[in-house]
Amino acid sequence: QASRDEAARERNIAGAFVWEGTGIDGAELWLVDDVVTTGATVRAAAAALRAAGVRDVETLAVARVL
């Protein structure tokens, strides 16, 4: 997504993640990403996890684009 602006990244990643497992209700999870540019990917992944019943999603990134 490097060539897209922030709005395009949000549109492109929307709905890309879904949890298909079980036993996640009320869980507290860490979401790890290598690089965060706009945060669109971690927001979309966290939203999918919350929709599946995760209570709390924390994020950790190795690097952030400034």
Backbone as XML, in Angstrom:
<?xml version="1.0"?>
<chain id="A" units="angstrom">
  <residue number="1" name="GLN">
    <atom name="N" x="0.804" y="-1.203" z="0.000"/>
    <atom name="CA" x="0.000" y="0.000" z="0.000"/>
    <atom name="C" x="0.843" y="1.262" z="0.000"/>
  </residue>
  <residue number="2" name="ALA">
    <atom name="N" x="2.120" y="1.132" z="-0.158"/>
    <atom name="CA" x="3.029" y="2.264" z="-0.009"/>
    <atom name="C" x="2.698" y="3.439" z="-0.920"/>
  </residue>
  <residue number="3" name="SER">
    <atom name="N" x="2.154" y="3.182" z="-2.103"/>
    <atom name="CA" x="1.891" y="4.273" z="-3.045"/>
    <atom name="C" x="0.531" y="4.943" z="-2.819"/>
  </residue>
  <residue number="4" name="ARG">
    <atom name="N" x="-0.272" y="4.442" z="-1.900"/>
    <atom name="CA" x="-1.609" y="4.995" z="-1.662"/>
    <atom name="C" x="-1.592" y="6.055" z="-0.564"/>
  </residue>
  <residue number="5" name="ASP">
    <atom name="N" x="-2.533" y="7.018" z="-0.682"/>
    <atom name="CA" x="-2.679" y="7.985" z="0.407"/>
    <atom name="C" x="-3.487" y="7.335" z="1.536"/>
  </residue>
  <residue number="6" name="GLU">
    <atom name="N" x="-3.627" y="8.048" z="2.645"/>
    <atom name="CA" x="-4.259" y="7.462" z="3.828"/>
    <atom name="C" x="-5.691" y="6.994" z="3.566"/>
  </residue>
  <residue number="7" name="ALA">
    <atom name="N" x="-6.485" y="7.801" z="2.881"/>
    <atom name="CA" x="-7.879" y="7.423" z="2.607"/>
    <atom name="C" x="-7.947" y="6.180" z="1.724"/>
  </residue>
  <residue number="8" name="ALA">
    <atom name="N" x="-7.075" y="6.104" z="0.727"/>
    <atom name="CA" x="-7.049" y="4.937" z="-0.161"/>
    <atom name="C" x="-6.613" y="3.686" z="0.591"/>
  </residue>
  <residue number="9" name="ARG">
    <atom name="N" x="-5.691" y="3.827" z="1.517"/>
    <atom name="CA" x="-5.261" y="2.677" z="2.329"/>
    <atom name="C" x="-6.417" y="2.155" z="3.167"/>
  </residue>
  <residue number="10" name="GLU">
    <atom name="N" x="-7.178" y="3.074" z="3.771"/>
    <atom name="CA" x="-8.328" y="2.675" z="4.585"/>
    <atom name="C" x="-9.349" y="1.915" z="3.735"/>
  </residue>
  <residue number="11" name="ARG">
    <atom name="N" x="-9.649" y="2.434" z="2.540"/>
    <atom name="CA" x="-10.611" y="1.763" z="1.657"/>
    <atom name="C" x="-10.089" y="0.405" z="1.206"/>
  </residue>
  <residue number="12" name="ASN">
    <atom name="N" x="-8.816" y="0.321" z="0.883"/>
    <atom name="CA" x="-8.224" y="-0.904" z="0.362"/>
    <atom name="C" x="-8.216" y="-2.028" z="1.395"/>
  </residue>
  <residue number="13" name="ILE">
    <atom name="N" x="-7.993" y="-1.716" z="2.646"/>
    <atom name="CA" x="-7.833" y="-2.734" z="3.683"/>
    <atom name="C" x="-9.154" y="-3.095" z="4.365"/>
  </residue>
  <residue number="14" name="ALA">
    <atom name="N" x="-10.185" y="-2.262" z="4.199"/>
    <atom name="CA" x="-11.476" y="-2.499" z="4.861"/>
    <atom name="C" x="-12.016" y="-3.885" z="4.513"/>
  </residue>
  <residue number="15" name="GLY">
    <atom name="N" x="-12.356" y="-4.653" z="5.527"/>
    <atom name="CA" x="-12.918" y="-5.987" z="5.322"/>
    <atom name="C" x="-11.914" y="-7.063" z="4.968"/>
  </residue>
  <residue number="16" name="ALA">
    <atom name="N" x="-10.627" y="-6.744" z="5.016"/>
    <atom name="CA" x="-9.599" y="-7.705" z="4.610"/>
    <atom name="C" x="-9.330" y="-8.781" z="5.657"/>
  </residue>
  <residue number="17" name="PHE">
    <atom name="N" x="-9.713" y="-8.533" z="6.907"/>
    <atom name="CA" x="-9.423" y="-9.477" z="7.982"/>
    <atom name="C" x="-10.703" y="-10.038" z="8.576"/>
  </residue>
  <residue number="18" name="VAL">
    <atom name="N" x="-10.662" y="-11.316" z="8.931"/>
    <atom name="CA" x="-11.787" y="-11.957" z="9.601"/>
    <atom name="C" x="-11.239" y="-13.072" z="10.491"/>
  </residue>
  <residue number="19" name="TRP">
    <atom name="N" x="-11.818" y="-13.236" z="11.679"/>
    <atom name="CA" x="-11.431" y="-14.325" z="12.575"/>
    <atom name="C" x="-12.369" y="-15.489" z="12.295"/>
  </residue>
  <residue number="20" name="GLU">
    <atom name="N" x="-11.813" y="-16.658" z="11.966"/>
    <atom name="CA" x="-12.630" y="-17.831" z="11.672"/>
    <atom name="C" x="-12.470" y="-18.923" z="12.716"/>
  </residue>
  <residue number="21" name="GLY">
    <atom name="N" x="-11.758" y="-18.637" z="13.784"/>
    <atom name="CA" x="-11.541" y="-19.628" z="14.833"/>
    <atom name="C" x="-12.600" y="-19.537" z="15.916"/>
  </residue>
  <residue number="22" name="THR">
    <atom name="N" x="-12.331" y="-20.212" z="17.026"/>
    <atom name="CA" x="-13.231" y="-20.183" z="18.173"/>
    <atom name="C" x="-12.435" y="-19.829" z="19.418"/>
  </residue>
  <residue number="23" name="GLY">
    <atom name="N" x="-13.149" y="-19.655" z="20.518"/>
    <atom name="CA" x="-12.495" y="-19.453" z="21.802"/>
    <atom name="C" x="-11.779" y="-18.133" z="21.976"/>
  </residue>
  <residue number="24" name="ILE">
    <atom name="N" x="-12.289" y="-17.079" z="21.348"/>
    <atom name="CA" x="-11.613" y="-15.789" z="21.421"/>
    <atom name="C" x="-12.409" y="-14.757" z="22.234"/>
  </residue>
  <residue number="25" name="ASP">
    <atom name="N" x="-13.637" y="-15.107" z="22.613"/>
    <atom name="CA" x="-14.481" y="-14.181" z="23.382"/>
    <atom name="C" x="-13.803" y="-13.740" z="24.671"/>
  </residue>
  <residue number="26" name="GLY">
    <atom name="N" x="-13.746" y="-12.423" z="24.862"/>
    <atom name="CA" x="-13.177" y="-11.856" z="26.079"/>
    <atom name="C" x="-11.662" y="-11.867" z="26.153"/>
  </residue>
  <residue number="27" name="ALA">
    <atom name="N" x="-11.004" y="-12.298" z="25.099"/>
    <atom name="CA" x="-9.535" y="-12.380" z="25.101"/>
    <atom name="C" x="-8.898" y="-10.992" z="25.089"/>
  </residue>
  <residue number="28" name="GLU">
    <atom name="N" x="-7.675" y="-10.942" z="25.566"/>
    <atom name="CA" x="-6.827" y="-9.753" z="25.474"/>
    <atom name="C" x="-5.635" y="-10.155" z="24.616"/>
  </residue>
  <residue number="29" name="LEU">
    <atom name="N" x="-5.463" y="-9.497" z="23.468"/>
    <atom name="CA" x="-4.441" y="-9.900" z="22.506"/>
    <atom name="C" x="-3.485" y="-8.770" z="22.161"/>
  </residue>
  <residue number="30" name="TRP">
    <atom name="N" x="-2.293" y="-9.162" z="21.734"/>
    <atom name="CA" x="-1.322" y="-8.242" z="21.149"/>
    <atom name="C" x="-1.319" y="-8.484" z="19.650"/>
  </residue>
  <residue number="31" name="LEU">
    <atom name="N" x="-1.422" y="-7.416" z="18.882"/>
    <atom name="CA" x="-1.349" y="-7.457" z="17.429"/>
    <atom name="C" x="0.006" y="-6.874" z="17.044"/>
  </residue>
  <residue number="32" name="VAL">
    <atom name="N" x="0.820" y="-7.651" z="16.333"/>
    <atom name="CA" x="2.180" y="-7.229" z="15.987"/>
    <atom name="C" x="2.263" y="-6.983" z="14.487"/>
  </residue>
  <residue number="33" name="ASP">
    <atom name="N" x="2.818" y="-5.832" z="14.112"/>
    <atom name="CA" x="3.003" y="-5.465" z="12.706"/>
    <atom name="C" x="4.444" y="-5.015" z="12.526"/>
  </residue>
  <residue number="34" name="ASP">
    <atom name="N" x="4.979" y="-5.209" z="11.336"/>
    <atom name="CA" x="6.376" y="-4.829" z="11.117"/>
    <atom name="C" x="6.549" y="-3.321" z="10.981"/>
  </residue>
  <residue number="35" name="VAL">
    <atom name="N" x="5.720" y="-2.681" z="10.154"/>
    <atom name="CA" x="5.838" y="-1.236" z="9.933"/>
    <atom name="C" x="4.443" y="-0.617" z="9.944"/>
  </residue>
  <residue number="36" name="VAL">
    <atom name="N" x="4.287" y="0.492" z="10.653"/>
    <atom name="CA" x="3.025" y="1.228" z="10.653"/>
    <atom name="C" x="3.260" y="2.550" z="9.932"/>
  </residue>
  <residue number="37" name="THR">
    <atom name="N" x="2.487" y="2.779" z="8.887"/>
    <atom name="CA" x="2.576" y="4.039" z="8.155"/>
    <atom name="C" x="1.396" y="4.924" z="8.553"/>
  </residue>
  <residue number="38" name="THR">
    <atom name="N" x="0.187" y="4.501" z="8.192"/>
    <atom name="CA" x="-1.009" y="5.263" z="8.573"/>
    <atom name="C" x="-1.791" y="4.585" z="9.686"/>
  </residue>
  <residue number="39" name="GLY">
    <atom name="N" x="-1.513" y="3.327" z="9.931"/>
    <atom name="CA" x="-2.247" y="2.565" z="10.939"/>
    <atom name="C" x="-3.474" y="1.862" z="10.389"/>
  </residue>
  <residue number="40" name="ALA">
    <atom name="N" x="-3.724" y="1.967" z="9.088"/>
    <atom name="CA" x="-4.914" y="1.364" z="8.485"/>
    <atom name="C" x="-4.948" y="-0.149" z="8.692"/>
  </residue>
  <residue number="41" name="THR">
    <atom name="N" x="-3.831" y="-0.812" z="8.527"/>
    <atom name="CA" x="-3.795" y="-2.269" z="8.654"/>
    <atom name="C" x="-4.084" y="-2.713" z="10.078"/>
  </residue>
  <residue number="42" name="VAL">
    <atom name="N" x="-3.424" y="-2.104" z="11.055"/>
    <atom name="CA" x="-3.661" y="-2.522" z="12.439"/>
    <atom name="C" x="-5.074" y="-2.157" z="12.891"/>
  </residue>
  <residue number="43" name="ARG">
    <atom name="N" x="-5.617" y="-1.039" z="12.422"/>
    <atom name="CA" x="-6.995" y="-0.691" z="12.779"/>
    <atom name="C" x="-7.983" y="-1.709" z="12.212"/>
  </residue>
  <residue number="44" name="ALA">
    <atom name="N" x="-7.783" y="-2.113" z="10.958"/>
    <atom name="CA" x="-8.689" y="-3.085" z="10.334"/>
    <atom name="C" x="-8.576" y="-4.452" z="11.004"/>
  </residue>
  <residue number="45" name="ALA">
    <atom name="N" x="-7.370" y="-4.883" z="11.310"/>
    <atom name="CA" x="-7.184" y="-6.175" z="11.975"/>
    <atom name="C" x="-7.772" y="-6.148" z="13.380"/>
  </residue>
  <residue number="46" name="ALA">
    <atom name="N" x="-7.553" y="-5.069" z="14.108"/>
    <atom name="CA" x="-8.105" y="-4.944" z="15.459"/>
    <atom name="C" x="-9.631" y="-4.923" z="15.418"/>
  </residue>
  <residue number="47" name="ALA">
    <atom name="N" x="-10.206" y="-4.257" z="14.436"/>
    <atom name="CA" x="-11.667" y="-4.215" z="14.309"/>
    <atom name="C" x="-12.232" y="-5.613" z="14.076"/>
  </residue>
  <residue number="48" name="ALA">
    <atom name="N" x="-11.561" y="-6.409" z="13.247"/>
    <atom name="CA" x="-12.013" y="-7.780" z="12.997"/>
    <atom name="C" x="-11.931" y="-8.617" z="14.265"/>
  </residue>
  <residue number="49" name="LEU">
    <atom name="N" x="-10.870" y="-8.440" z="15.032"/>
    <atom name="CA" x="-10.728" y="-9.184" z="16.286"/>
    <atom name="C" x="-11.793" y="-8.770" z="17.298"/>
  </residue>
  <residue number="50" name="ARG">
    <atom name="N" x="-12.054" y="-7.474" z="17.385"/>
    <atom name="CA" x="-13.100" y="-7.005" z="18.309"/>
    <atom name="C" x="-14.478" y="-7.521" z="17.883"/>
  </residue>
  <residue number="51" name="ALA">
    <atom name="N" x="-14.728" y="-7.544" z="16.581"/>
    <atom name="CA" x="-16.004" y="-8.065" z="16.077"/>
    <atom name="C" x="-16.173" y="-9.544" z="16.411"/>
  </residue>
  <residue number="52" name="ALA">
    <atom name="N" x="-15.061" y="-10.255" z="16.562"/>
    <atom name="CA" x="-15.097" y="-11.680" z="16.908"/>
    <atom name="C" x="-15.199" y="-11.904" z="18.407"/>
  </residue>
  <residue number="53" name="GLY">
    <atom name="N" x="-15.176" y="-10.819" z="19.188"/>
    <atom name="CA" x="-15.360" y="-10.953" z="20.622"/>
    <atom name="C" x="-14.163" y="-10.643" z="21.489"/>
  </residue>
  <residue number="54" name="VAL">
    <atom name="N" x="-13.047" y="-10.259" z="20.884"/>
    <atom name="CA" x="-11.869" y="-9.904" z="21.675"/>
    <atom name="C" x="-12.186" y="-8.655" z="22.495"/>
  </residue>
  <residue number="55" name="ARG">
    <atom name="N" x="-11.836" y="-8.682" z="23.753"/>
    <atom name="CA" x="-12.138" y="-7.565" z="24.662"/>
    <atom name="C" x="-11.146" y="-6.423" z="24.502"/>
  </residue>
  <residue number="56" name="ASP">
    <atom name="N" x="-9.867" y="-6.755" z="24.333"/>
    <atom name="CA" x="-8.827" y="-5.723" z="24.284"/>
    <atom name="C" x="-7.760" y="-6.117" z="23.274"/>
  </residue>
  <residue number="57" name="VAL">
    <atom name="N" x="-7.416" y="-5.192" z="22.384"/>
    <atom name="CA" x="-6.358" y="-5.414" z="21.399"/>
    <atom name="C" x="-5.305" y="-4.333" z="21.589"/>
  </residue>
  <residue number="58" name="GLU">
    <atom name="N" x="-4.102" y="-4.744" z="21.912"/>
    <atom name="CA" x="-2.955" y="-3.836" z="21.994"/>
    <atom name="C" x="-2.121" y="-4.051" z="20.742"/>
  </residue>
  <residue number="59" name="THR">
    <atom name="N" x="-1.433" y="-3.014" z="20.284"/>
    <atom name="CA" x="-0.616" y="-3.158" z="19.081"/>
    <atom name="C" x="0.848" y="-2.857" z="19.376"/>
  </residue>
  <residue number="60" name="LEU">
    <atom name="N" x="1.693" y="-3.527" z="18.629"/>
    <atom name="CA" x="3.134" y="-3.337" z="18.717"/>
    <atom name="C" x="3.679" y="-3.330" z="17.302"/>
  </residue>
  <residue number="61" name="ALA">
    <atom name="N" x="4.475" y="-2.320" z="16.982"/>
    <atom name="CA" x="5.101" y="-2.243" z="15.663"/>
    <atom name="C" x="6.604" y="-2.126" z="15.835"/>
  </residue>
  <residue number="62" name="VAL">
    <atom name="N" x="7.321" y="-2.726" z="14.916"/>
    <atom name="CA" x="8.776" y="-2.653" z="14.936"/>
    <atom name="C" x="9.235" y="-1.268" z="14.507"/>
  </residue>
  <residue number="63" name="ALA">
    <atom name="N" x="8.526" y="-0.680" z="13.538"/>
    <atom name="CA" x="8.920" y="0.639" z="13.036"/>
    <atom name="C" x="7.679" y="1.428" z="12.643"/>
  </residue>
  <residue number="64" name="ARG">
    <atom name="N" x="7.826" y="2.743" z="12.647"/>
    <atom name="CA" x="6.765" y="3.635" z="12.199"/>
    <atom name="C" x="7.356" y="4.610" z="11.204"/>
  </residue>
  <residue number="65" name="VAL">
    <atom name="N" x="6.662" y="4.793" z="10.081"/>
    <atom name="CA" x="7.094" y="5.751" z="9.074"/>
    <atom name="C" x="6.742" y="7.145" z="9.566"/>
  </residue>
  <residue number="66" name="LEU">
    <atom name="N" x="7.711" y="8.047" z="9.546"/>
    <atom name="CA" x="7.481" y="9.418" z="10.007"/>
    <atom name="C" x="7.240" y="10.354" z="8.853"/>
  </residue>
</chain>
